[in-house]
Amino acid sequence: FFDLHGNAFASRMKFYIHFEDQKRVSTTKFEWKEELDLPTVDHVIHRYVAIFNDNLKAQDGALDAAQIYFTNEEDEALDSSASIKSQIRNGEDIFARLREVSSEAKAPTKAAAPESSTKVAPKTQPARPATGQSASEPAPQPTPKEEEVIIQGFLNVVKQAMPKRSFAQALKILQHVLNLYPTHLECLRLTGKVYESIKKWDLAVEHYQKAAASDPDGMDVFIELGNAQYWAGQYPDSIHSLNTAIENIGKVNYRVEERQVNDLKVLIGRSMYANGNQDSGIALFANVIEGCSDHTMALQEYSKACVDRSKYADAVRISLSILVGNPNDKQTRGHLSDIMRRVPNSLEVLNGELSGAADAAPALAFLAVVIKEYGVLDESVTLYRRSCELLPDNASYLLNYAHTLEVMNEHCKAVDVIMGFLRHNEACAVSNVSCQAVLDVLGELDDHPPKVGARDTYQRWAGHYHDVKWSDRELELTRGESATSDPPRFDSKPKSGKYTSDELDLLAIYFTLVKNLFIIGALDKLPLLLALINPLRLGEELHLTTIRNEQAYFCNIAQLMEDLPFSKVSKQISSQVMHVCGDSHSLTPSWRTLQLKGETVILHNALVTGLKCWHLRPESTFYPKYNFYNVVEQIPNGSRVLMIFGEIDCREGILFAVERAIYKDLQQGIQVTIDIYLKALQELIARKHFTVYVHPALPVLDPTRSIVKTFNTMLQASLGRLNDPNIHWLDFYSRTLTDDGASLREEYKLDGTHIHPRYLSLVQEALDALD
């Protein structure tokens, strides 16, 4: 991958240049940084020709930049004098064409300067590049062998793109070939495979059916078709296609390995089982297992049948045996989690099957992390708890236990277990800060800190977190006062060398304690704890380690505490609450106050770590979805809730989904995401009678700001069409930006990822506008 100066770098903006003649075919990916001055199309042509000639060694003749012009996907010639920004879209396919020797015809051009005099070949077959022949002479037609060489060049690019999940790019190339050769067998099968990869089963079936029509005596193509028909819910058709594959084995006398025959048996059995003929399906699974006891697919399907027939111990035992053989396989992990979710009293069954391993902490912790990923949370918590009881000095197990409690929205319990670990391992230390030192700074905590919403008072802190009066009594400062005595001076310092993995885990526990104390509103415990711990991270590149997420929360909270003013919030005020339910952006407004309909309301944190709106779709089993519902279920019915989601979708989800061809473009991806989000909110409102205030996604990050702006515009429009009196859009995000909309205003910058609490004045104005 090259930038426009010949250097390799990663960037969000990219396009693909394709070239083809009778002897050569190539695809070159160009990338550029959007913030740089963009060159013209002519600059790109010259750079492309240089790269092409250098890489291909010009063995079939060097290209001449003066004879090259670019066209887009609509076969429109690009204006060579215009900037690439005005002529080329992100992710677009561009085609390098050879100019005709003599021609007065002029191809239609993309919006460009009218004085452009670029001469191009008249359009004949849109998918074929020009070959350099004069318009007065018919272009020579390639032989079938030459055509196949060209086609295979394109398909090789597809095969390289698929492991990278660049499915949109793969589909564009495949459609390019199919437009010219609609019955090309390999191209049809590869297209089916792409649609299979993105779970568009109807389209996969359509292309596999065309492939089967082109190869009626084939075996593999009918297996692929039968598998796609199964996932599309077309069970009788699936059985027919798979049986055709068996018939073709005998018809053409294929040489087939025993494992392939077993795979085919399992596929037929699976479709039979789904079609209601369960006994025949089970018989096929059992037949395969009898001859091949480690056949993963047969064991998985048989274990599912065991659950359906209440043979729970057999189902768990088989699933565990598969996991032992494939401990890192995602599908295997998901299968065990699904079995655990479906089996009643699954932990009791699991204990019976673990035998001696039931007392092996590593085995329990491993199973806990496997099933947590797929939302089997109660069982995961229990397994982590037991692993920590067996090895109470293992910081890694305790850290994962605390994080799983966070997903369960049991933040007070997470504080409890961390405090227990510190007491048990008081001599353990990160550099010169021991567990006992952390305990000394914290002082006494209630055995069971109250859950958010149960406190009579809340404290908010002003000034820097180290400017706190050191006293054995509770601080009784009011707004506007400042601490008078000097704080204790800690001698905390980072380790001279790199931290070990055990030290990193213990430091992550310190960070996680800070996070959970903040979430439950125990703010009075944080200033000195932050002052003690913060030096341990200075000069260390913790963002490159396994505890980067824990450090990110710690740093964010440390910055937010600097701006939290001292005061006691009265019982009367604290009874007026708005819950702030959101990803890490929910931390900024938390434990501050706003005015709502003449009342002062305190903003209670309701963190949902890492949630994308996409996770809320019904079929999702990823644990952030369960975290969301664990959080909202503990918010009292009839509450006012500020929802802050969508930024992670814009940063990590939607654009990748477009590149993987899940959506045709960014707008479709955004709209599907918004529809999932709003459907979930409406269900909550109907069930829990919430009044929901929808907070826009925050446009903090430079690379994704344009996507966030589009997301917010479409979210606002969707809410307008919804017209639900219980859902209110807070219209302020554009005022967080500079007048040209290009950058976040300086006063709202915090850490490069989150917004400064000053922005709450904009939230207040948006709330006022609703009255």
N, C-alpha and C positions, 0 to 999 in steps of 0.2 A: 504494500500500500504506500503510495507516494503523496506528499504534499506538492504544491505547485513549484517548489524550489528543489525538488528531488530528495527531500528529507522524509523519513518515516515518522509519523506521529499519529496519535489517536485524536479524533475530532468528531463532533456531532454531524457536521455537514459533509455530505459525500455524494458522488455520482459515479456512474459506470460507463466507460467508453468501450464500445464493441467495434471490431473491425473484421471483415471477412472478404477474402477473394477466392479464387479457384484453388489456391494451394494453402492458404493460411486462415486461421480463425483465432481471435484472441479477445479477451475481456480484461480491461485494466480498471482498477478501482482508484479514483482520485478522492482525496480528502482535503479540506481546508478549514481554517479557523474563521468563524463568521466575523469575529471582531477585527480581523486584519483587513487592510485595503485590498479589495478584490481586483484581480487582473481582468483583462478582457478575454473574450472567447479566443481571439487570435493568440494571446499568450498561452492559453491552454493547448491550442493546436500545436504550437511549436514545442512545448514541453512534452506533450504526448508523443509526437514524432520522434523526439530525441530518446525517450524511454523505449518506444517500440523498436527503433533501429538498434539500440544498445542491447536490449534483451533478446531479440530474435536474431542478432548478428547479421541481419540483412542477407541471410543466405538465399532468400528468394527475391531479392531486390529491395533496396532501401526505399522508405517513403520520403516524399518531398513535401514539406509543410505547405508550399505554395500550391500544391495540387490536392490538398485535403480541405474539406469543409465538414461541419457537423450538422446532423439533423436530430430532431427529438423523436419521441415515440409516435407522434402524428405525422412523421416524415416531413416536417417543416424545417427548412434550413435556418440555422441560427445566424444572427448578425455578428460577424467576426469582430466588429469594432465595439460592441456593447459589452458591459460587464457580465461576468458569469452569473452574478446575483440576479440580474434582470432576465437572463435567458435560460437558466437551468434551475430546476427545483431540487430540493434535497431528496436523495434517493432515486433520482431519475436515471433512466437509461438513455445514453446518447450514442449515436452511430456515426463513426468516421467514414466518410464517403470520398471516393476519388472523383475529381472533376472530369467532365467530358472534355475531350480534346477540342471539339468545336460544337457549339450549340447556342442558339439564341434563346432557347427556352429558359424560363426562370421559375424555380420552385416557389411555392408559397412560403413566405418567411414569417417567423414568429415576430410579434410586435417589436419593431426595430426602426432605426432611422430610415426614412423613405429614400435617402440618396444612395443607399447601399446598392452596389452593382454586382453583387455576387452572382455568378453564373453557375447553375447546377443542372444536373441531368433531369430530363423529364421523368416523372414518376411512372413506373410500369408496375412491377410487382412490389408492393410496399415493404415486404419483409426482406427483400433481397438487396444487398448493397450494390452500388454502381460498380462496374468492372473496368471502366476506362475506355470502353468502345465508343466510337462516334455514333451520334444519334441517327445518322443515315445508314449505319450498318447494324444488322441484327446481332445482338449479343450471342456468343456461342453458348449452347446449352451444355452444362456439365453432364458427364456420364453418370449412370447410377452409382458406380463405385466412387466417383468424385463427390457426388451428393452425400453419400454415406459418411465419407471422411469429414465433410463439413458438419453434418448433423452430429457426429460423435464429438467433434470439437465443442459444440454447444452443450451436449449432454455431459461432457467431462466437467464443464464449469458448474452445471447443476449438481453433479455428484460431490464437488468440492464445497458447494454452498450448503448442502443439506446437513452435514454434521455441525455446521456453525449456526443452524436454524435460521438461515437467511432464506426463508421460504418464499417471501414476496419476490425476491430477486429470481429465485429458481422458477417460480410460476411464470414470470414475464418471459424468461428464455424459452420455457417449454411451450407456452402459447405461441411464441414467435415461430417455433418449429412446426407446431400442429396446424398453424394457419396455412402452411405450405404442404405439409405431409400429414393429413388428418388421421391416417390409419397406421402411422409408424408405431410399431408394437412397443418398443422400449420407451419411447417418449410417453405413450399412454400409460404404461405401467409406472413410470417415474412420477407422472402427474397424479395418479392415484395414490402413490406413496406419500407425496407431499400433503395431499388432502387428508390422508390417514394420520399423518404426523400432527396435524392441527385439529384433528377430530371433526372434520367436516365430512361426515360419513356418507351422506347422500351424494356429494360430489365425487368422493372416492369410488363409490359403487358405480356411478355413471361412467367414469373413465376406465375402471376395470372391466365393465361390461363391453365397452368398445374394444378394449385389448383382447378380451376373450373372443369377440367376433372375428378379430384379425388372426387369432391363433386357436381355432376350435379344438385342436388336438393337444393343446398344451396342458401341463400339469400345474406349474407354479402360478400361472395367471388365474386359474380357477380356485386355487387355494387362497390367493390374495382377494379374489372376489368374494368367496364364501366368508372369509374373516370380516371383510368390510360390511357385508350384509348382516352378519350377526350383530355388530355394533350399531348398525342402523335399525335394528329391531326386526329385520326381515328374515325370521328364523326358517320358515319353509324354503325360501329361496336359497338361504345359506346351505341348508342340508343338500339341496339339489346341486348346487355348484360344487360342493366338496365331494359329493358322490361322482360327479362328472370328472373331477380330478383323478379319482380312483380308477374309473373306467378308462381314462386316457393313459394311465400307467400301463394297463394291459394292452391297449390298442397299439401304442407306439413302442411298447417294450422298453420303457425307461429303466435305467439302472438307478434304483432308489435305495438309499441307506435305511437301515432299520429305524433309526431315530426319526427320519422324515416320515416314515409310515406311522410311527407312534404319534408324532405331532398331528398328523392328519386325523388319526383316530380320536384324539382328544378334542380337536376342533369340531368334528362331527358330533361327538358326545355332548359337548357344551351346547351346541345348537339344538340338539334333541332335548336336552334337559330344559333349556329355556322355552322350548315349544310345547312343554307339558309331558313329554315322554321321559320322565325322570329315571325310571328303572333302566331303560336302555342306555341312557347317558352314563349312569353310575357303572353299569357293566363294562362299558368301554374304558372308563377311567381305571377301573380295577384291573382290567385286562392289561393295560399298558403298565401299571405299577407292578404287576406280577412279573413281568419280563424286564422291567427297568425301574428299579425301586427308587432311583434318584431323579425321575422325570419331573421337573419342577411344575410344568403346567398341569400335568395329571394330578399331582399331589395338591395343588392349589384348588382345582375344581372339585376334587374328592372331599377336601376339607370344608368347602362351602356347602356341599351336599350333607356333610355330617352335621353342620349347624342346623340346616333345615330339618333334619331328622332327630334333633335333640341329642346327638352324640357329641357333646361338648368337649369331653376329655380328648376324644380322638381328633377333633378339629384343632384344638390347641396344640396337642402333641405333634401333629403333622406340620402345622404352621411353624412351630419352633424348629423342627428338623430342617425345614426349608431355609429358615433364617441362618442356621448354623452353617449351611453350605453356601449361602449367598449373603453374608452379613452387611455388605455395603450396597446391595441392589435396591434401588428405590421401589420397584414394584413389589419385591419381597417384603420390604418393610411396611409398605402400604397394606399388603395382604394380611399380615399379622395384626396390624392395627384394626383392620376391618373385622377380623374374627373376634378380637377382644371386645370391640364395640357391640357385636351381635350376641355374644355369649353371656347369659345371665350369670352373676356372681363370678365374673371372669377371673378375678384374682384368686379365689379359692381353687378354681380349676387350674390356674397357672401354677399355684404352689404345689399342687399334687403332681404336676408334670415336671417341675423343676428338680424334684428330688434333692440331692445334695447341693445343687446349685442355688437352692432357696436361701442358703446362708452365705452365699458368695457375693460380696458387695459389688465387684465389677460386673457380674452378670446382671444383677438387679439394676444397676445404674445404666447399663447398656440398653436393657429392655425399656427402661423409663424414657430414655432419650428417643428411642425408636417410636414409641407409641405417642409421645407428646406431640411430635411433629404433625401427626394426623388427628389431633384433637381428642385423644383418649386421655383425658386429664386427671380424673379422679384416681385412676389406676396408676398413672405416672407419678402423681404426688406420693402415693403410698409406697411405690417402689423406691423412690428417692429417699423417703423418710427412713425406710429400712436399711438402705445402703449407708446412710449417714449414721444410723445407730450402730451398724457393724464396724464402720471405720469413722469414728467421730473426729479424727484429725485430718480428714481428707477435704481440703479446701475446694477442689473441683466438684465433688459431689454436693457439698453444701451450697455452692454457688448455683448449680443447676437446680437444686431443690428450691432455693429462694426464688429463682426466676419462674419456676413452674407455679409457685404460690402466687406470684404476681399475675400470671395468666388467669388464675382462679379468682383474681381480685381479692386476695387475702394478704394485703400489704402489712397489716398488723401482725399476722402470723409470720410473715417473712422477717419482720423486725425481731420477733421472738426467737426464731431459729438462728438468726445471725448472732444475737446476743448470747444464746446458749453456746454457740461455737466459740465465740471470743472467750467466754468464761472457761471453757474446757481446754482452750489452747492459749492461755494468757501469755505464755513466753514466746509464742511464735511472733515473728516480726517481718515487716517490710522495711529494709534498711534499719533505721534506729527507732521505728514506730511499732511498738508491740501491740498485741491485742489488749493487753492490760492498760496500755496508755490510752487506747480508744475508750475503754470502759471508764477510766478515771475521768476523762473529759465529759463523757455522757452523763455521769452520775446515775441516779436511780431512774429507771423507767418502770412504769406500771407493768405488772405481769401480763396484762392484756390491755394494751392501749385501745382506747375507744375507736370505733370505726368513724370514718368521715361523716359528719353530720350530727354526731352525738355529743360534741363538746359544747360547753356553755360559753367558752371564750376562745378567741384565737389571737395570737400575737403576730404582728407584722413588724419587720425590722427596717430601720433607716440607716444610711451611712454604709461604710464598708463593713464586711462581716467580721473583721478583726477588731473593730471599734466597739466592743461589747463589754459592759461592766462584768467583772469576774466576781461572783458572789455566791454564797451558799443558798441565798434565798431567791425566790422567783423575782425576775426583773419587774419593776413597777413603773416603767417609763411611759410617758404619754407623747402624743404627736408633738414634734417640735423640740423635745428635749434631746440631749445627747449624753452619751456615757462619759462619766467624769474620771474614773480611775483607769489606769493603764491596764491593758489586757496582759495576761501572762505571756511570756515569750517562749515559744516552743523552739527546740533545737532540731526540728525535723529536717532531714535533708535526703536527697535521693542517693541511691547506691552509686558507688563510683563506676562499677561495671554494669553490664546488662542484667536485668532481673531474670531469675530462673522462672520456669513455668509455674512452680509452686508459689513463688513470690508474686507473680502476676495474678494468680487466682486469689491470693489473699488480698492484694490491693483491689481487685475487682469486688471482693466482699465489702471492703471499706466503702468503695464507691456506691455499691448497691444499698448499703445501709443508709447513706445520705439520701439516695433517691427515694427510698421507701418512707423515711422520716418526713421528707418534703410532701409526699403524696398524702400521707395521713394528717398533715397539718401540724406536726410536732416541730414547728419552726424554731422554738426556743432552744432546741438541742443542736441546731445546725451551725451557728456562727463559729463557735470554738472548734467544733469537729472539722469544719472546712479549713480553719487555720492550721490545725494539726496535720491534716492529710495532704493539703494542696502542695506543699514543697516536694512530696514524694514523686510527683509527676513532672517537675520542672526539668527541662533538658532531656527528657526521655521521649522517644518517638513511639508513644503508646498507641497512636492511631494506626500504626503498622503492626500491631500485635493482636492476639486473640481477645484482648479486653478493650478493644477500641469503642465498642458500644457503651460499655459501662463508663469509660472515661468521658464519652460525649455527654451522657446524662449528668455526670458530676460537674463538668465544666459549665454546662448550661445552668444548672442550679446555683453554682457558685456566683455566676454573673447576675442571676436574677435576685439572689439574696442581697446583693449590694444596693439594690433599688427598692427593697421592701421596707417601708417606713415603720419605725417604732409606733406601736399603739396597742391598747387593749380594745378589742372590739366587743361591745356590750352584748349581753345575752339577747337583748331585743333585736339588735342588728343581725347577730349571727343566726337568728331564726329565719331570716329572709335570705333565701339561698337560690343561686343559679348554679347548676352543675355544668362543669366544662368538660365535655366528653370529646376526646380527640387523641391524635397521635402526640408526638413530643411537642408539637406546637401548643398543646393545651397547658404546658407548664408556665408559659409567659403570663397569661392572665390570672393564674390561680392564686388564691389567697389575697386578692385585691378586691376593691369594691367598685360597683357601678350604681347608677341611679336608674330605677325601673318603675315607671308610673308613680313617681313621688316617693318611692321607698329605696332605702340603701340595701343593696344585696351584696353578699359576699360570694365570691366565685370559688366553689369547691372543685378540686381537681378530681377528674374521673378518667385517668390515663388508660388508653388502649394502645399498647406498643405495636408499632409496625403495621397497622391496619391499612389496607387499600380498600377502597369502595368495592373493588372487584371481588374481594374475599367474601363479601356479603351475599353472593349469589347462592341459591339453595343447595347446589351440588357440592359446594366447597367443603372440604374437611380440614383445611389448614388452620392451625391453632389460633392465629389472631382473630378469626371469626368467633371462636368460642370465648376468647378474651373479651370481645365486644359485648357479647350477650351476658357473660358473667358480670360485667360492669353495669350494664343498663338494668339488669334485673335487681341490683341492689339500690338503684335510684328509686326513691319513693314514687308511687303512683301520683299523677297530677303535678309533677315537678316541672320547672322551667329548665330546659337543657340547651346549652350552647354546643352545637356540633361542629367540630373542626376536622374535617377529613378531605381527602382529594389530592393533597400535595404529593404524596408518595406515588399515587397513580400517575401523576404528570411526570414525576422524576424517574420512575422505574418501570411502570407498567404499560402505559398506552402506546408509547412510541415503539417499544420492543414488540408489542403485539401486532402493530402495523407492519413492522419489518418481517414478522413471521407469518404474515398473510392471514392472521385471524380477523383483521378488519381491512377493508379496502383502502381506507385513508384515516387520517387523524380524527376528522370530524365524526366518522362513524364510531371509532373507538371511544371517543369522549362521550358520545350520546349513550352508547350501551352502558358505560360505566355510571353515568348519571342516573340512568333508569334503574339500575340495580340499587344504587344508593337511596334514591327517593322511595322506591318500593319498600325497602327495609325501614325507612323512617315512618312511612305511612302505617306499616304494620305495628310499629311501636306505639304510635299515637293512638291507634284504635284499641290496642291492648292495655296500655299503661296511662293513657290520657295525658301524655306529655304536651307541653307547649314548647315547640322546637324553634330555635333561632339558628339558621344556617349561616355559618361563618364561611366566607370565601376561602379558597385555597390561597396560601400566602405566596406572593411572587418574590421570594427572597433570593433564590438561586439564579445567577445570570444565565446559565445554559438552558434552563427550562422555563424562563419567564414568559416567552411567547406562548408556550403550551398552556401554562397556568392562566394566562389572560384569556385564551380561547375557552378553556374549561370554565372559568368563572362566568364569561358571557353566556355560554350555553346553559350553565346551571341556573343562572338568573332567568333566562328565557323559559326553561323547563318548569321552574317554580311558578312563573307567571301563568303558564298554561294550566298548571295543576290547580292553582287558585284555592288552596286549602287554608282555611282561616287559622289553623293550628301550626302552620309552618311559615316562618317569617325570614325573608332574605335580608341580611345586613349588608347594605350597599355602601361600601367604603373602600374596596380594595384599590381602585384607581387612584385614590388620594395618598396611598402609600408610595406612589411612584413619582418620579420627576415629571415635569410638564410634558415632555415628549414621550413618556411612558416607557422609556428605555431602561431606567435604573431605579433601584430602591432609593428613596430619599435618605440622606445621611443620618437624619435624626432617628430613623427606624432601624438602623443597622446595629446588630448585636455581636454575633459570632460567625457570620457568614452563612449560617444555616437557619437560624431562628430570628424572629423579629424582636425589637426592643419593646419593653412594656409601655413606652410612650404612645404606642399606637392605640392604646385603650381609649384615648380621647376620641379617636375616630369611631371606635365601637360605640362609645357613648352617644356620639352625634347620630349614628345610624339607628340606635335604639330610640332616641328622642324623635327621630323622623317617623317612627312607626305609630306614635301616639296620635 
